[in-house]
Amino acid sequence: IFVHIGLPFAVSAQLAMESAKKNPHFQSVMSKYPDVDPASLAWRVDADTWTDKELDVFVGSSGFLKPKVKKAAVPPPSQ
């Protein structure tokens, strides 16, 4: 069994794909690529936050081109 981020790979891959399906652009982008099986792509858990363009490039490249990881917003220091 492969382990990815402390979870069995199949479990973490399933969680990542569920995250991708929450993306508001998921259905429209996937409809552009009817021959691409979403389960065959190596989704990241942050896929629900990707823009339409980021998702399109990822799916269109069969998962080869991934968006850069976005840094978490840092709250301003309290004074």
C-alpha positions as CSV (number, residue, x, y, z in Angstrom):
1,I,0.0,0.0,0.0
2,F,1.3,3.4,-0.9
3,V,1.0,6.1,1.8
4,H,0.4,9.7,0.9
5,I,0.2,12.4,3.6
6,G,-0.3,9.8,6.3
7,L,-3.3,8.2,4.5
8,P,-3.4,5.2,2.3
9,F,-3.1,6.5,-1.3
10,A,-6.5,5.3,-2.5
11,V,-8.2,7.1,0.4
12,S,-6.3,10.4,-0.1
13,A,-6.9,10.3,-3.8
14,Q,-10.6,9.8,-3.2
15,L,-10.7,12.8,-0.8
16,A,-8.9,14.9,-3.3
17,M,-11.3,14.0,-6.1
18,E,-14.3,14.8,-3.9
19,S,-12.7,18.2,-3.2
20,A,-12.4,18.8,-7.0
21,K,-16.0,18.0,-7.5
22,K,-16.9,20.8,-5.1
23,N,-15.2,23.3,-7.5
24,P,-18.0,25.4,-9.1
25,H,-16.2,25.1,-12.5
26,F,-15.8,21.3,-12.3
27,Q,-18.8,20.3,-14.5
28,S,-18.3,22.9,-17.2
29,V,-14.6,22.1,-17.5
30,M,-15.1,18.3,-17.5
31,S,-17.8,18.7,-20.2
32,K,-15.0,20.1,-22.5
33,Y,-13.1,16.9,-22.1
34,P,-15.5,14.0,-22.4
35,D,-12.8,11.5,-22.9
36,V,-11.0,12.3,-19.7
37,D,-12.0,10.2,-16.7
38,P,-11.8,12.4,-13.6
39,A,-10.8,9.4,-11.5
40,S,-7.7,8.9,-13.6
41,L,-6.3,12.3,-12.6
42,A,-4.0,13.0,-9.6
43,W,-6.2,15.6,-7.9
44,R,-4.9,17.7,-5.1
45,V,-7.0,18.5,-2.1
46,D,-7.0,22.2,-2.9
47,A,-8.7,21.6,-6.3
48,D,-11.9,23.1,-5.0
49,T,-10.2,26.5,-4.9
50,W,-8.8,26.4,-8.4
51,T,-10.0,29.0,-10.9
52,D,-11.7,28.0,-14.1
53,K,-8.5,28.5,-16.1
54,E,-6.4,26.5,-13.6
55,L,-8.9,23.6,-13.7
56,D,-9.1,23.7,-17.5
57,V,-5.3,23.6,-17.9
58,F,-5.0,20.7,-15.4
59,V,-7.7,18.6,-17.0
60,G,-6.7,19.5,-20.6
61,S,-3.1,18.4,-19.8
62,S,-4.4,15.1,-18.3
63,G,-3.2,16.3,-14.9
64,F,0.4,17.0,-16.0
65,L,0.2,20.8,-15.5
66,K,-0.8,21.6,-11.9
67,P,-1.6,25.1,-10.5
68,K,1.0,26.5,-8.1
69,V,0.1,26.0,-4.4
70,K,-1.5,29.1,-3.0
71,K,-0.1,30.4,0.2
72,A,-2.6,30.7,3.0
73,A,-3.7,34.3,3.8
74,V,-1.8,35.7,6.8
75,P,-4.0,37.9,9.0
76,P,-2.6,41.3,9.7
77,P,-0.8,41.6,13.1
78,S,-3.1,42.8,15.8
79,Q,-2.0,46.0,17.5
